[in-house]
Amino acid sequence: MSFPRWVDASPTVNLREVATGLFVGAQASPATRPFDVVYSLSPSPLAADYRGHGDVHFRYFADGHSFPAGVLDEILWFYRNLKPGQSMLVHCAAGLSRSASAAYAVLRAELGMEPKNALARVKAHLSFPMVATLASAESWVRHHDA
């Protein structure tokens, strides 16, 4: 299977699978299907219906900023602990920067992907992910591997 595998490219959903069981999306993406783990980086946790999902976690931070301590560690832990056939959604408001940068970090740390290949899987728009957010994900990967 080639990635990304787009599920819904509408602006409020932007849902795509970037690795087996790892989905990136926008604010409305949790309403598209059930996920075993939902990690929301969205500013409005009530924007989507989270009923019918497994573990749901909320950690908001403003886009264009660095990831708060521990967020990428948590996201990687949840991804590593998915059972075969389970799925995880990382979403933010638009599915373009925070969630894409988080998935980028997972692809780099867990799957050992090169930066260019990881970015090609998560990028949905030419001007995103935002430079500072993506740079903080890359910095985390470098320190995580050390």
N, C-alpha and C positions, 0 to 999 in steps of 0.2 A: 504494500500500500504506500502511495506517495503522500507526503505531507507538505503543506497543510491541506487538510480535507475540509473544505468549506461546508458548513451545515446551513447557515443563513447569513448572508452578507448585508442584510438591511442595517441601516445605521444604528438602530436601537438594540440590535442583537449582535452583529459582528461575530458570530459563533463559528469557530473552526477548531478542528482537532489537530494539534501540532506534534503529538507523539501518541503512541498507543495509550488510550485512556486519559490523556491530558488535553483538556479543552481550554480555550481562551475565548472570552466574550465580553459583551457590553451589559449594561444594566438590565435589559429584558431577557438576557440569555437563560437565567435560571428557570424561566417559565416555559422554555421550549421542550424540556424533557427532564426526567429525574437524574440526579447525579448522586454518587455515593458520598462525595465530599464536595462542598462548595466553599471556596475561600473568596470572600468579597472584599475588595479594596475600594468599593463604591462609597461615595459620600452619603448616600441615602439607602440604608439597609432595608427600608420598607418598600422600596421601589419595585421589587419583584416578589412573587409568591414563593416562599421557601418551603412550604408544606410538601411532603413527599420526597424530600431529599434526606440523605443521611446526615453526616456531620456538617454543620454550618458554622463558619467562623467569619468574623468581621474585624478588619484592621484597616481603617481609613488613614490615608495621608494624602496631602495635596500633590497633584501631579507636577512634575518638573522638579521634585525634591528627591532626596535620597530615601531609600527604604529605611524604616525604623528598625532598630536592633531586633533581631529574632524573627522577623517576618519571613525572610527567605529560608531560614532554617526550618521554620514550621511548615512552610509550603513544601519544601523538599522532603521533610519527614512524612507528611501525608501522602505525597506521591509514592515514595518508597514503600509505604505500607498498604498500598492498594492491593487487593487480591486479584487474581486473574479474572478478567471480565468486568472489573469495576472501573468507574470513571470518576474523574475529578475535574471540576470547573474552577478556574481562577478568573474572576471578572472584576471589572471596574466600571466607571460610568460609560465610556465609549468602547472599551475593548481594544484600545490602540497603544497605550503607553504603560500604565502601571501593570496591568495584567500581562501584557506582552513582554515586558521587562522581567517579570517574575518567571514566566514560562521560559524565557531565554536563559535565565540563571539555572533552571532545572535541566534544560537540555544540555547546557555546558557542564554542570556539575555531575549529573547522574548518567548522561549518555556520552559524555566526553566529546561533544560536538565542537567543531571549530567555530569561532565567532561568526564568520560569514554565513555558514550553513544554519546555525541557530537563528540568526537574525532573519534569514530568508523564510524560515518556517513561521515566525511569529509576526512579521511585519505585515500590516494590512493597509497602510497608507504611507505615501512617500515621506511625509514630514514627521512620522512617528515610528518608534517610541521617542519621547522627548530625551534629549541628550543627557541631561543630568540624571534622570531616572535610570536609563539604560547604563550609564557609566557607573552608577552605584551598584547595579546588579553585576556588572563585570568585575568591579572591585571586590564584591563579596565572593565571586567565583575564585578569583586569584587568592584571596585569603582563606577560603574554604579548603582549597586544594593544598595549601601550604602545610 
